[in-house]
Amino acid sequence: MTVNQDQNIRTGDPGDYATRLRRARRSASAAVAAAALLCLLSSCGTGSTPSQTSPPAATAPSTAAAPPTTAAPAAACADVAELKSSLEALAKVKPAEDGVAALKTAIENVKSNLEPAVASASDVLQPSVEQVKTAFAELQTAASGLTKDNFREKAPGIRTAMTQVRAATAELSSTLTESCSG
């Protein structure tokens, strides 16, 4: 490289190497952004197949590959978030202090939020929702016929089932955070 060429690069001559390099980086960044947007849009679809396919976008090589993302549909995320909220409220109930009625009410709230979450859960959310459904069914069994008179007798089974519900809720919360961020 001659001294003149070196000076052109430093002064920002439009035809110089540095300008071409900046343009190439912008083009590569735009291509990577377009590819990421395409991936995001295709993973958040409603499951229908497009009626027209387009050729794959040409992208410039990248030094770091973007991690794969798995997103769930917004409706499923909303239903599962409602379920998670009612599960967290259930976990805060202390029947000995709050009363049996508070526990029954919390169980009914979870039950009413569980059905829509099960129905709308995407493939990504389904395993965690099913885990909650199983743990919650055990809690319902343990709490069936619960009254303030038989609370002491049923308390150990309810406590065990609540431990399983809390574990399933933690897993659901993690999956919800990973799949429904935004």
C-alpha positions in Angstrom: 0.0 0.0 0.0 1.3 3.4 -0.9 1.3 6.4 1.3 -1.5 8.0 -0.8 -3.7 5.0 -0.4 -3.0 4.9 3.3 -4.0 8.6 3.6 -7.2 8.0 1.6 -8.2 5.3 4.0 -7.6 7.6 7.0 -9.3 10.6 5.4 -12.5 8.8 4.6 -12.4 9.0 0.8 -15.7 7.5 -0.4 -14.0 4.8 -2.5 -11.6 3.8 0.2 -11.3 0.5 2.0 -12.7 1.6 5.3 -15.9 3.0 3.8 -16.5 -0.2 1.8 -15.8 -2.2 5.0 -18.4 -0.1 7.0 -21.0 -0.6 4.2 -20.3 -4.3 4.2 -20.8 -4.5 7.9 -24.1 -2.6 7.7 -25.3 -4.9 4.9 -24.3 -8.0 7.0 -26.0 -6.5 10.1 -29.2 -5.9 8.1 -29.1 -9.4 6.7 -28.6 -10.9 10.1 -31.4 -8.8 11.5 -33.7 -9.8 8.7 -32.9 -13.5 9.3 -33.6 -13.1 13.0 -36.9 -11.4 12.3 -37.9 -14.1 9.9 -37.0 -16.8 12.5 -39.0 -14.9 15.2 -42.0 -14.5 13.0 -42.0 -18.1 11.9 -41.7 -19.4 15.5 -44.6 -17.2 16.8 -47.0 -18.2 14.1 -50.4 -19.7 14.7 -49.5 -23.0 13.1 -50.9 -22.3 9.7 -48.7 -22.8 6.7 -47.9 -19.9 4.4 -49.6 -20.0 1.0 -46.6 -18.7 -0.8 -43.0 -19.5 -0.1 -40.1 -17.2 -0.8 -36.6 -18.1 -1.6 -34.2 -18.2 1.4 -32.6 -14.9 2.2 -28.9 -14.6 1.4 -27.0 -13.7 4.5 -23.4 -12.7 5.0 -21.3 -15.0 7.2 -21.5 -14.0 10.9 -18.8 -14.4 13.5 -21.4 -15.4 16.2 -24.5 -17.4 15.5 -27.7 -16.3 17.3 -29.0 -18.8 19.8 -32.2 -20.5 18.7 -35.3 -19.1 20.3 -38.5 -20.9 21.0 -41.5 -18.6 21.5 -45.0 -19.5 22.4 -48.1 -17.7 20.9 -49.2 -14.7 22.9 -52.6 -16.1 23.8 -51.0 -19.2 25.3 -48.5 -17.1 27.2 -51.4 -15.0 28.6 -53.4 -18.1 29.7 -50.3 -19.7 31.3 -49.4 -16.5 33.0 -52.9 -16.4 34.5 -52.5 -20.0 35.7 -49.1 -19.2 37.2 -50.5 -16.2 39.0 -53.3 -18.3 40.5 -50.8 -21.0 41.5 -48.7 -18.5 43.3 -51.7 -17.2 45.2 -52.6 -20.8 46.1 -49.1 -21.3 47.4 -49.4 -18.3 49.7 -52.6 -19.6 51.4 -52.1 -20.9 55.0 -55.2 -22.9 55.8 -54.5 -23.0 59.5 -54.4 -19.2 59.6 -56.5 -18.1 56.6 -59.1 -20.8 56.9 -60.3 -23.8 54.9 -62.5 -21.4 52.8 -59.5 -19.5 51.6 -57.8 -22.7 50.5 -60.9 -23.9 48.6 -61.3 -20.5 46.9 -57.6 -20.6 45.8 -58.1 -24.2 44.5 -61.1 -23.1 42.5 -59.2 -20.1 41.0 -56.4 -22.4 39.8 -59.0 -24.9 38.4 -60.7 -22.1 36.4 -57.3 -20.9 35.0 -56.0 -24.5 34.4 -58.5 -25.4 31.7 -57.8 -22.4 29.3 -54.0 -22.9 29.9 -54.2 -26.6 29.0 -56.3 -25.8 25.9 -54.1 -23.1 24.5 -50.6 -24.3 25.6 -48.2 -24.6 22.7 -45.8 -27.4 22.3 -43.2 -25.5 24.2 -45.5 -24.9 27.2 -47.4 -28.2 27.2 -45.0 -30.3 29.3 -44.9 -27.8 32.1 -48.6 -27.2 32.0 -49.2 -31.0 32.1 -46.8 -31.3 35.1 -48.9 -28.6 36.9 -52.1 -30.4 35.9 -50.9 -33.7 37.4 -49.7 -32.0 40.7 -52.9 -30.0 41.0 -55.0 -33.1 40.5 -53.2 -34.7 43.5 -53.9 -31.6 45.5 -57.6 -31.7 44.6 -57.7 -35.3 45.7 -56.0 -34.6 49.0 -58.4 -31.6 49.6 -61.6 -33.3 48.5 -64.2 -33.2 51.2 -62.1 -30.8 53.3 -63.8 -29.1 56.2 -62.5 -27.3 59.2 -63.4 -30.4 61.3 -61.2 -32.8 59.2 -58.4 -30.3 58.3 -55.9 -31.8 60.8 -56.5 -35.3 59.3 -56.1 -34.1 55.7 -53.3 -31.6 56.3 -50.3 -34.0 55.7 -51.7 -35.1 52.3 -52.4 -31.5 51.4 -49.0 -30.4 52.5 -47.3 -33.1 50.3 -49.5 -32.2 47.3 -48.7 -28.5 47.8 -45.0 -29.3 47.7 -45.5 -31.0 44.3 -47.6 -28.0 43.1 -44.9 -25.6 44.1 -42.3 -27.6 42.2 -44.5 -27.8 39.1 -45.2 -24.0 39.4 -41.4 -23.3 39.6 -40.9 -25.3 36.4 -43.8 -23.6 34.7 -42.5 -20.2 35.7 -39.1 -21.0 34.2 -40.6 -22.2 31.0 -42.9 -19.2 30.8 -40.0 -16.9 31.2 -38.0 -18.6 28.5 -40.8 -19.0 26.0 -42.9 -15.9 26.6 -40.4 -13.1 27.3 -41.4 -9.8 25.9 
